[in-house]
Amino acid sequence: MPHLESREAERRVKVLLFSSMVGVLVGLIVATFIESEHRAPPQDHQVPDLHDQSNETHDTSNGNNA
């Protein structure tokens, strides 16, 4: 009987691992679907000053004064 019990335990572990992997896969699919629903806003909605400030910061870090 111990051999039969170890087979049962091994089967339970395999079922648990399989169901965990299926759960992770379903979670990733749902997360991808939710993320694809939240599309990025169009480019003209961005504030133009943020882009200019980031360029000035980049230029001053290189030693070039704008």
Secondary structure, 3 states (H helix, E strand, C coil): CHHHHHHHHHHHHHHHHHHHHHHHHHHHHHHHHHHHHCCCCCHHHCCHHHHHHHHHHHHHHCCCCC
